[in-house]
Amino acid sequence: MPRFLGSACLLALAMGAAPVAAQSFPVDDPTLRQIWAEGMVRSQVTGLLQVLSDSIGPRLTGSPGILAGQEWLKASYAKWGITARSEKYGTWTGWRRGPTHIDLIAPRLRSLEGQMLAWSPGTKGKSVEGGTVILGNPSDSAAFAAWLPLAKGKFVLMSFNEPTCRTDSSYVKWAGLEAFASMAIRREADREARTEQVPSRGAGANALAARLEAAGALGLISSSWSSGWGTARFFQARTTQVPTVGLGCEDYTLLYRLTEHRQGPVLRVSAESEFGGDVPVFNVIGEIKGREKPNEYVMLSAHFDTWDGASGTTDNGTGTVIMMEAMRILKTVYPNPKRTLQVGHWSGEEQGLNGSHAFVEDHPDVLDGLHALFNQDNGTGRVASVSTSGLVGAGVQFGHWFSRLPDELSKGVELSLPGLPSGGGTDHGSFSCAGAPGFNLGSESAEYGEYTWHSNRDTFDKLLPENLRRNATIVAMLAYLAAEDPVKTPRDRRILPVVDGKQTVWPECNKAVRSRAQWLR
């Protein structure tokens, strides 16, 4: 390759251009060719995800962030000539995050890496200072009641103390397999011992938080380590009067050691938050009406809500913009589909698929007319697996659709036929449990579980643009081929396997949870 040509290719990569544009395209279908050009050459996924991640940011259910994001969704679709609407399905506790500062002020000064958990009370406009105490693990509920006064005027350390915040692979590499095995055995035994003692407190998570508040605790300190370097997961608070904050593994174990060895740790916590009462929550539904079979549906699906430890880029900004981009491509090159094309951007997924469960309950017509639903929800990896969710006849459809995809897109994708139905995990389960053709597009990990899922590292820089271009193009092609398919996807169910001597059954659909009060019960 001449030097100047090599530099040009590197520049194209750096600018997000697609050097695959000149490759051969073996499929003899002009619409598929146009989808390829629009999705692989004129892709908008990177720009969409940058706005969603950096400008809008996290989209916690009930927060101003998700409302702002949903208005952006509708405005984006309107710009492309696609009808989109907000559809209310319930209410949730309104909550706005403010700044969080967590400082160790004794025996030395250190600003700690952490933040308030979702729906946590703040410190009411002031800083709160106090020592720390490790949550008691007594032998029975009476002993725990005797321990409770120790929480008064203290921040309570709630979580397991990890013996190392080094990744397992790093520990093996630098300490050796024997040393790692010894550490791992002790770690598991300590974790099991802690878990076994939980019932002795005589309270679930919500009741335990209430008892600690009533005992006079200044706040709760937790840590949820993902096993990756510097990564912490952030979920919801259980307190209603005092703050709950989460720390990274390194700083939490620092506090734990100082407390355990009675070296006098003192924290200063300043946390701001604002509750807004019960506010309406929405799904956003986009639609391109079908010309011949308007009451049959090909649906694209991704949850829009996030936890708010970071930017929500790979969970699930990536799935969101894949579906947006696929709809943009289809509107551009296939504006008059045979079947109706819909896209669902769900809220409340992180609290139990609430938005998509509600949609299924509220739209029996769409459920009855559903021909295929394609969902994506696990990061920035390449789509690498598809299951037909226990529907035997769907394998014929997928075989036909995938036979029409160019090899550059279909190679490496594993089809699981007939697969197993899903009742949860991600939003296709809301449809699959009802026996409807809801299919999940599973991606390669791209270190999703270790580093970005629900974590403080789920940010735009983790994006792999080439994968998103490819994934959006696959979705657009599958949606086009499904919309044109002369045969509606059959719903005959497989015979499920016997596991441990028991016949497994099709999962039941959970009823949609339409308020946070209902969820907390």
C-alpha positions in Angstrom: 0.0 0.0 0.0 1.4 3.4 -0.9 2.3 5.5 2.1 -0.3 8.2 1.3 -3.0 5.7 0.9 -2.3 4.1 4.2 -2.5 7.5 5.9 -5.8 8.2 4.2 -7.2 4.9 5.6 -6.0 5.7 9.1 -7.6 9.1 8.8 -10.8 7.6 7.7 -10.8 5.3 10.7 -10.0 8.2 13.0 -12.9 10.3 11.6 -15.4 7.4 12.0 -15.7 6.8 8.2 -16.3 3.2 7.0 -13.5 1.9 4.8 -15.7 -1.2 4.1 -17.7 0.9 1.6 -15.7 -0.3 -1.4 -16.1 -4.0 -0.5 -18.1 -6.4 -2.7 -21.8 -6.8 -1.8 -23.0 -10.3 -2.8 -26.7 -9.8 -2.2 -28.8 -9.1 -5.2 -31.4 -6.8 -3.6 -31.3 -3.1 -4.3 -33.0 -2.2 -1.0 -30.4 -4.2 0.9 -27.7 -2.4 -1.0 -29.2 0.9 -0.1 -29.4 -0.1 3.6 -25.7 -1.1 3.5 -24.7 2.2 2.0 -26.8 4.2 4.5 -25.8 2.2 7.5 -22.1 1.5 6.8 -21.1 4.7 4.9 -23.5 7.4 6.1 -23.9 6.2 9.7 -25.1 8.6 12.4 -24.7 6.3 15.4 -21.6 7.9 16.8 -23.1 11.4 16.7 -26.3 10.2 18.2 -24.6 8.4 21.0 -22.3 11.4 21.8 -25.3 13.6 22.4 -27.2 11.0 24.4 -24.2 10.1 26.6 -22.4 13.5 27.1 -25.2 16.1 26.8 -28.2 14.3 28.1 -26.4 11.8 30.2 -28.0 9.2 32.6 -31.7 8.6 32.4 -33.0 7.3 35.7 -36.7 6.5 35.7 -38.6 9.5 37.2 -35.7 11.9 36.8 -35.5 15.1 34.7 -32.8 13.3 32.7 -35.1 10.7 31.2 -37.7 13.3 30.3 -35.1 15.4 28.5 -33.9 12.4 26.7 -37.4 11.4 25.6 -38.0 14.8 24.2 -34.7 14.5 22.3 -35.8 11.1 21.0 -39.1 12.5 19.6 -37.4 15.5 18.1 -34.8 13.3 16.4 -37.5 11.1 14.9 -39.5 14.2 13.8 -36.4 15.4 11.9 -36.3 12.2 10.0 -40.1 12.3 9.2 -41.0 9.5 11.6 -44.0 9.8 14.0 -43.1 9.3 17.6 -45.1 9.7 20.8 -44.7 9.5 24.6 -47.0 6.9 26.1 -47.7 7.1 29.8 -47.8 3.8 31.6 -47.7 4.8 35.3 -45.9 7.1 37.9 -42.6 7.0 39.7 -40.9 8.9 42.5 -39.5 12.1 41.0 -35.8 12.6 42.0 -33.1 15.0 40.9 -29.4 14.3 41.7 -27.2 17.1 43.1 -23.5 17.1 43.9 -22.0 14.6 46.2 -18.8 15.1 48.2 -17.4 12.3 50.4 -14.2 13.1 52.2 -12.1 11.2 54.7 -10.9 13.8 57.2 -9.2 11.6 59.8 -6.8 10.0 60.4 -5.7 11.7 57.1 -7.3 13.7 54.4 -8.6 12.0 51.2 -11.5 12.8 48.8 -13.2 9.5 48.2 -14.5 8.2 44.8 -18.3 7.7 45.2 -21.7 9.2 44.9 -25.2 9.0 46.3 -27.3 6.1 45.2 -30.5 6.7 43.3 -33.5 8.1 45.3 -31.3 8.8 48.3 -32.1 11.7 50.6 -29.4 14.3 50.8 -27.8 16.0 53.8 -30.3 18.9 53.8 -27.9 21.6 52.6 -25.1 21.0 55.1 -22.1 18.7 55.6 -22.4 15.9 58.0 -19.4 14.6 59.9 -19.0 11.4 61.9 -17.1 8.2 62.5 -17.8 4.8 61.0 -19.0 1.4 62.2 -19.2 -1.9 60.4 -22.7 -3.4 60.1 -23.1 -6.0 62.8 -23.4 -9.7 61.9 -24.7 -11.1 65.1 -25.9 -14.7 65.7 -29.6 -13.8 66.1 -32.1 -11.0 65.9 -31.9 -10.3 69.6 -28.1 -9.9 69.4 -28.6 -7.5 66.4 -31.0 -5.4 68.4 -28.3 -5.2 71.1 -25.8 -4.0 68.5 -28.0 -1.3 66.9 -27.2 1.5 69.4 -23.6 1.4 68.0 -24.9 2.9 64.8 -26.0 6.1 66.5 -24.0 9.1 65.2 -22.0 6.9 62.8 -21.9 6.1 59.1 -22.6 2.4 58.7 -20.4 0.3 56.4 -22.9 -2.1 54.8 -21.0 -4.1 52.2 -18.6 -7.0 52.0 -14.9 -6.1 52.5 -13.2 -7.3 49.3 -9.7 -8.7 50.2 -8.3 -7.2 47.0 -9.5 -4.8 44.4 -7.1 -6.2 41.8 -8.7 -8.2 39.0 -8.5 -12.0 39.2 -6.4 -12.2 36.1 -3.9 -9.7 37.5 -3.7 -11.6 40.8 -2.9 -14.8 39.0 -0.4 -13.2 36.7 1.6 -11.5 39.5 1.1 -13.7 42.6 0.7 -17.1 40.9 -2.2 -19.5 40.6 -1.6 -21.1 44.0 -1.7 -17.8 45.9 -4.7 -16.7 44.0 -6.5 -20.0 44.8 -5.8 -19.6 48.5 -7.1 -16.0 48.4 -10.2 -16.9 46.4 -11.1 -19.7 48.8 -10.9 -17.4 51.8 -12.8 -14.7 49.9 -15.7 -17.1 49.1 -15.8 -18.4 52.7 -16.0 -14.9 54.1 -18.6 -13.9 51.6 -20.7 -17.0 52.4 -20.4 -16.4 56.1 -21.6 -12.9 55.8 -24.5 -14.0 53.7 -25.5 -16.7 56.1 -25.7 -14.1 58.9 -28.0 -11.7 57.1 -31.3 -13.4 58.4 -30.1 -12.9 61.9 -30.9 -9.2 61.5 -34.5 -10.1 61.1 -35.1 -7.6 58.3 -35.1 -7.2 54.6 -33.1 -4.5 52.8 -35.8 -1.8 53.2 -36.6 -2.7 56.8 -32.9 -2.9 57.7 -32.4 0.7 56.4 -35.3 1.9 58.4 -34.0 0.3 61.6 -30.6 1.9 61.1 -32.1 5.3 60.5 -34.3 4.9 63.6 -31.1 3.9 65.6 -29.6 7.3 64.7 -27.2 6.4 61.9 -25.8 9.4 60.0 -25.9 7.5 56.7 -25.2 4.2 55.0 -22.0 3.5 53.0 -22.0 0.7 50.4 -19.8 -0.7 47.7 -20.7 -3.0 44.8 -17.5 -4.0 42.9 -17.8 -5.4 39.4 -14.4 -7.2 39.6 -12.8 -4.7 37.1 -10.1 -2.1 37.9 -11.6 1.0 39.5 -15.2 0.1 38.7 -18.2 0.3 41.0 -21.9 -0.4 40.4 -24.5 2.0 41.6 -28.1 1.1 42.3 -30.9 2.5 44.6 -30.9 3.7 48.2 -33.2 2.1 50.8 -33.1 5.0 53.2 -35.8 7.7 53.5 -34.2 10.1 56.0 -30.4 9.9 55.7 -28.1 9.6 52.7 -26.9 6.3 51.2 -23.7 6.6 49.3 -21.7 4.1 47.2 -17.9 4.0 47.1 -15.4 2.4 44.7 -13.8 -0.8 45.9 -10.5 0.8 46.8 -11.9 3.6 49.0 -14.5 1.4 50.6 -11.9 -1.2 51.7 -9.7 1.7 53.0 -12.6 2.8 55.3 -13.3 -0.8 56.3 -9.7 -1.4 57.3 -9.4 1.8 59.3 -12.6 1.0 61.1 -11.7 -2.7 61.7 -8.3 -1.7 63.1 -9.8 1.1 65.2 -7.7 3.8 63.6 -10.4 6.5 64.0 -11.8 7.2 60.5 -14.0 10.3 60.3 -16.1 11.1 57.2 -17.5 14.4 56.0 -20.5 13.9 53.6 -22.3 16.6 51.6 -25.0 15.4 49.3 -27.8 17.2 47.5 -30.9 15.7 46.1 -34.5 16.8 45.4 -37.6 14.7 45.5 -40.5 15.7 43.2 -43.4 13.5 44.4 -45.0 11.0 42.0 -44.4 12.0 38.4 -45.7 10.4 35.2 -43.4 7.9 33.4 -43.5 7.2 29.7 -42.4 4.9 26.9 -41.5 6.5 23.6 -43.0 4.7 20.6 -42.0 5.5 17.0 -43.9 4.2 13.9 -43.8 4.0 10.1 -47.2 2.7 9.0 -47.4 -0.4 6.8 -48.9 0.0 3.4 -50.4 -3.5 2.9 -50.5 -5.1 6.4 -50.8 -2.1 8.8 -52.0 -4.3 11.6 -49.0 -6.6 11.5 -45.9 -5.3 13.2 -42.1 -5.5 13.0 -40.8 -4.0 16.1 -37.4 -2.7 17.2 -36.8 -2.6 20.9 -34.3 -1.2 23.5 -34.7 0.2 26.9 -34.0 3.9 27.3 -33.8 4.2 31.1 -30.5 3.8 33.0 -29.0 3.8 36.5 -27.1 7.0 37.0 -23.6 6.1 38.1 -22.2 7.4 34.8 -23.6 8.2 31.4 -25.6 5.1 30.5 -23.6 4.6 27.3 -23.6 0.8 26.9 -26.6 0.2 29.1 -28.4 1.1 27.1 -27.4 4.1 25.0 -25.9 1.7 22.5 -29.1 -0.3 22.0 -31.1 3.0 21.9 -29.1 4.5 19.0 -28.9 1.2 17.1 -32.7 1.2 17.0 -32.9 4.9 16.2 -30.4 4.5 13.4 -32.2 1.4 12.0 -35.4 3.4 11.9 -33.6 6.4 10.2 -32.1 4.0 7.6 -35.5 2.4 6.9 -37.3 5.7 6.6 -34.7 6.8 4.1 -34.6 3.7 1.8 -37.8 1.9 2.7 -40.4 4.6 3.5 -43.4 2.5 2.6 -43.0 -0.8 4.4 -45.4 -3.7 3.8 -45.9 -4.2 7.5 -45.9 -1.4 10.2 -42.5 -0.7 11.6 -42.5 0.3 15.3 -39.8 1.1 17.7 -40.2 0.9 21.5 -37.8 2.9 23.8 -38.8 1.5 27.2 -38.6 3.2 30.6 -38.5 1.2 33.8 -36.4 -1.7 32.5 -33.9 -1.5 35.3 -36.7 -1.9 37.8 -38.1 -5.1 36.2 -39.0 -4.5 32.5 -41.9 -2.3 33.7 -42.3 -0.2 30.5 -42.3 -3.1 28.1 -44.6 -5.2 30.4 -47.0 -2.3 30.5 -46.9 -1.9 26.7 -47.8 -5.6 26.2 -50.7 -5.3 28.7 -51.9 -2.0 27.1 -51.6 -3.1 23.4 -53.0 -6.6 22.8 -53.5 -5.5 19.2 -49.8 -5.1 18.7 -49.1 -8.3 20.6 -51.5 -10.2 18.4 -50.2 -8.7 15.2 -46.5 -9.0 16.1 -44.5 -10.6 13.3 -41.0 -10.1 14.8 -39.4 -8.0 17.6 -35.7 -7.4 17.6 -34.2 -6.2 20.9 -30.6 -5.2 21.9 -29.4 -4.6 25.4 -25.8 -5.6 26.2 -23.3 -3.1 25.2 -21.0 -2.1 22.3 -19.9 -5.6 21.2 -20.7 -7.1 17.8 -24.1 -8.9 17.5 -23.0 -12.5 17.9 -26.0 -14.6 18.8 -29.7 -14.8 18.2 -32.2 -17.2 19.7 -35.6 -17.9 18.3 -37.0 -17.9 21.9 -38.5 -21.4 21.9 -40.6 -20.8 18.7 -40.0 -23.8 16.5 -41.3 -22.3 13.2 -39.3 -19.1 13.6 -36.2 -20.9 12.6 -37.5 -21.0 9.0 -37.9 -17.2 9.0 -34.4 -16.6 10.5 -32.8 -19.0 8.0 -34.4 -17.1 5.2 -33.5 -13.6 6.6 -29.9 -14.5 7.4 -29.4 -16.1 4.0 -30.1 -12.7 2.5 -27.5 -10.8 4.6 -24.1 -10.1 3.2 -21.4 -12.3 4.6 -19.7 -9.3 6.2 -22.7 -9.0 8.6 -23.9 -12.6 9.0 -20.6 -14.4 9.6 -19.9 -15.1 13.3 -23.5 -14.8 14.3 -24.7 -18.0 16.1 -28.4 -18.9 15.6 -29.9 -20.9 18.4 -32.8 -22.9 17.1 -35.3 -23.2 18.6 -33.7 -21.8 21.8 -35.6 -21.1 25.0 -38.3 -18.6 25.9 -37.4 -15.7 28.1 -39.5 -14.2 30.9 -37.0 -11.5 32.0 -33.5 -10.2 31.8 -34.3 -7.7 29.0 -37.3 -6.4 27.2 -37.9 -9.1 24.6 -38.9 -11.2 27.6 -42.1 -9.2 28.0 -43.2 -10.4 24.6 -41.6 -13.9 24.6 -43.3 -14.9 27.9 -46.6 -14.3 26.0 -45.5 -16.6 23.2 -45.0 -13.7 20.8 -42.0 -13.6 18.5 -39.7 -11.5 20.6 -36.0 -12.0 19.8 -32.9 -10.7 21.5 -29.7 -9.8 19.6 -26.9 -10.8 21.9 -23.6 -9.1 21.6 -20.0 -10.1 22.4 -19.1 -8.9 25.9 -16.6 -6.1 25.1 -16.0 -6.4 28.9 -19.5 -5.2 29.5 -20.0 -7.2 32.8 -16.6 -6.3 34.2 -16.5 -2.6 33.4 -19.6 -0.9 32.1 -22.8 -2.6 33.2 -24.5 -0.3 35.8 -21.1 1.2 36.6 -19.3 4.5 37.1 -17.3 3.7 33.9 -20.3 3.4 31.5 -19.2 6.4 29.4 -18.9 7.4 25.8 -15.2 6.6 25.5 -16.1 2.9 25.7 -17.9 3.0 22.4 -16.7 0.8 19.5 -18.2 2.7 16.5 -17.5 0.0 14.0 -19.6 -2.5 15.9 -22.5 -0.1 16.3 -22.5 0.6 12.5 -22.6 -3.1 11.8 -25.3 -3.8 14.5 -27.6 -1.0 13.3 -27.2 -2.2 9.7 -28.1 -5.8 10.7 -31.2 -4.6 12.5 -32.3 -2.5 9.6 -31.8 -5.4 7.2 -33.6 -7.9 9.4 -36.5 -5.4 9.9 -36.8 -4.9 6.1 -36.7 -8.6 5.4 -39.2 -9.4 8.1 -41.6 -6.6 6.9 -41.5 -8.1 3.4 -41.8 -11.8 4.4 -44.9 -13.3 2.8 -45.4 -15.6 5.8 -46.2 -14.3 9.3 -43.9 -15.9 12.0 -45.6 -19.0 13.4 -45.9 -19.2 17.2 -45.8 -23.0 17.8 -43.8 -23.6 20.9 -41.1 -26.2 21.5 -41.4 -28.9 24.1 -39.2 -27.6 26.9 -36.5 -29.8 28.5 -36.7 -31.7 31.7 -34.2 -30.3 34.2 -33.3 -32.2 37.4 -36.2 -34.5 36.8 -38.8 -31.7 36.5 -40.5 -30.6 33.3 -39.8 -26.9 32.7 -42.7 -24.8 31.6 -43.1 -21.6 29.6 -42.4 -18.6 31.8 -45.4 -16.6 33.0 -45.5 -12.9 32.2 -45.0 -10.6 35.2 -47.6 -8.0 35.7 -46.3 -4.5 35.0 -45.3 -2.5 38.0 -46.7 1.0 37.5 -45.4 2.9 40.6 -42.3 2.9 42.8 -44.5 2.3 45.9 -45.7 -0.9 44.2 -42.1 -1.8 43.3 -40.8 -1.3 46.9 -43.5 -3.7 48.2 
